[in-house]
Amino acid sequence: MAFDFKKEYKEFYMPGKKPEIVNVPRANYIAVRGKGDPNEEGGAYQQAVSILYAVAYTLKMSYKTDHKIEGFIEYVVPPLEGFWWQDGMEGVDYTDKSSFNWISVIRLPDFISKADFDWAVETATKKKKLDCSAAEYLTIEEGLCVQIMHLGPFDDEPATVAQMDAYLKEHGYANDLSMDRLHHEIYLSDARKVAPEKWKTVIRHPIKKA
């Protein structure tokens, strides 16, 4: 059986519909940074996602090539994730998507090194005829966070975030959003195949003791 992050680390990928506090350890990611409306057809965000999956699947299938990764085990490519912010603002204004800054990411298994990553970027660029040079090997340690499973369209997220904020206040915590600790989403549904009212998105915010 291929290793599946969602099943092995349910506490980080499958939270309940009520807010909960987690301590998220350091992890490595394929990352592409950008700015602008994620819904723009053929825009920077959609290009970034294409690059992420090109590199991710090149690494996943590396065992069928001459490039051997030390400690490799077969695994399921983890879900797409995103870190989001808007300049000069705490939280997220969903009505002004053109002002979004984002780091779009896919998690990497721990056995994949920077050298393996560099090989995959070069290989994906050649084989898929797609410039993957914007991809970076990024390590993130989120630490103490509050998270929840949001059901429904992204534009309905403010009501879910309000639940998280109320929970923090009640339990003696406060949001700790900054340029180093960002609004984080994990996308568990394929938006092309699932109706918006059924979309599942993990929302995660960095926190501190109030």
GURO-190734 format. One line per 8 residues: number of its first residue (from 1); their letters; for each residue z, y, x negated of C-alpha. Coordinates in steps of 0.25 Angstrom, whole numbers, plus 5000, padded with zeros to 4 digits. Each point is the difference from the previous one (the first is absolute). Example, Ala and Ser with C-alpha at 12.3 -4.5 7.8 and 13.67 -1.06 7.14 Angstrom:
BEGIN
1	as	5031:4982:4951  4998:5014:4994
% end
This chain:
BEGIN
1	mafdfkke	5000:5000:5000  4996:5014:4995  5012:5009:4997  5001:5010:5012  5008:5013:4997  5002:5002:5015  5006:4987:5002  5008:4999:4987
9	ykefympg	5005:5015:5001  5002:5001:5015  5011:5010:4998  4990:5010:4995  4988:4997:5008  5005:4995:5014  5011:5010:5004  5005:5000:5014
17	kkpeivnv	4997:5010:5011  5014:5007:4997  5002:5008:4987  5006:4992:4988  5005:5004:4986  4993:4993:4988  5001:5001:4985  4985:4998:4995
25	pranyiav	4999:4995:4986  4989:5005:4990  4986:4995:5002  4986:5001:4994  4988:5005:5008  4986:5003:5000  4999:5014:5004  4990:5011:5003
33	rgkgdpne	5004:5014:5002  4993:5010:5009  5000:5011:5011  4995:5002:5014  4998:4994:5013  5001:4985:5000  4991:4999:5012  4988:5007:4994
41	eggayqqa	4989:4991:5000  4996:4996:4986  5010:5010:4995  5009:4999:4988  5011:4991:5006  4990:4990:5005  4993:5000:4986  5014:4998:4994
49	vsilyava	5003:4988:5009  4987:4993:4996  5004:5002:4985  5014:4994:5003  4994:4988:5006  4989:4998:4990  5011:5000:4989  5010:4991:5008
57	ytlkmsyk	4990:4989:5003  4994:5000:4986  5015:4997:4995  5002:4990:5011  4988:4992:4997  5001:5002:4984  5004:4985:4999  4986:4997:5003
65	tdhkiegf	4995:5008:4988  5002:4999:4985  5011:5010:5001  5013:4993:5000  5013:5007:5005  5012:4995:4994  5010:4994:5011  4989:5001:5010
73	ieyvvppl	5003:4993:5014  4990:5001:5012  5005:5011:5010  4996:5008:5012  4996:5014:4998  5011:5009:5005  4998:5010:5011  4995:5014:4998
81	egfwwqdg	5011:5011:4998  5000:5015:4999  5009:5011:4995  4998:5013:5007  5004:5015:4999  4995:5014:5003  5002:5011:4990  5012:5009:5003
89	megvdytd	5005:4992:5011  5011:4989:5003  4995:4989:5009  4986:4998:5006  4992:5009:5009  4991:4990:5007  4992:5011:5006  4994:5005:4987
97	kssfnwis	4995:4988:4994  4990:5008:4991  5012:5005:4991  5005:4986:4997  5002:4996:4986  5001:4984:4998  5002:4989:4990  4994:4988:5006
105	virlpdfi	5005:4987:4994  4999:4985:5000  5012:4992:4994  4998:4992:4988  5007:4987:4996  5009:5001:4989  4992:4991:4991  4988:5010:4999
113	skadfdwa	5001:5009:4988  4994:5013:4997  4989:4993:4991  4997:4990:5012  4999:5013:5009  4990:5007:4990  4992:4987:5000  4999:5000:5015
121	vetatkkk	4996:5015:5001  4989:4998:4990  4995:4986:5006  5000:5006:5015  4993:5012:4995  4989:4991:4995  4999:4989:5010  5002:5008:5012
129	kldcsaae	4992:5012:4995  5011:5009:5004  5007:5010:4991  5014:4996:5000  5005:5009:4989  5009:5008:5009  5009:4988:5002  5013:5001:4992
137	yltieegl	5011:4990:4996  5012:5006:5007  5015:4996:4999  5009:5005:5012  5015:4998:5002  5003:5005:5014  5015:4997:5000  5008:5003:5012
145	cvqimhlg	4992:5001:5012  5000:5000:5016  4989:4992:5006  4995:4996:5014  4988:4992:5006  4992:5010:5008  4991:4995:5011  4988:5008:5005
153	pfddepat	4991:5011:4995  5003:5008:4987  5001:5013:5009  5012:4994:5007  5008:4999:4987  5008:5012:5002  5008:4994:5011  5003:4988:4991
161	vaqmdayl	5004:5009:4988  5009:5007:5010  5007:4987:5002  5002:4998:4985  5005:5014:4999  5011:4998:5011  5004:4987:4994  5002:5006:4986
169	kehgyand	5009:5011:5006  5008:4990:5007  5002:4992:4988  5003:5011:4990  4987:5001:4993  4989:5010:4998  4985:5000:4997  4997:5002:4985
177	lsmdrlhh	4985:5003:5001  4995:5007:4988  4987:5000:4990  5007:4987:4994  5004:4993:5013  4989:5001:5011  4998:4996:5014  4995:4985:4999
185	eiylsdar	4992:4992:5010  4996:4985:4999  4988:4996:5009  5002:4986:5006  4988:5001:5010  4985:5001:4997  4997:5013:5008  4985:4995:5001
193	kvapekwk	5004:4988:5008  5013:5003:5007  5002:5010:5012  5008:5012:4996  5011:4997:5009  5003:4987:4993  4999:5006:4986  5012:4996:4991
201	tvirhpik	5004:5010:4989  5013:5000:4992  5005:5014:4998  5010:5002:4988  5007:5012:4996  5008:5002:4987  5015:5004:5003  5013:5004:4994
209	ka	5015:5000:5004  5002:5013:5009
% end
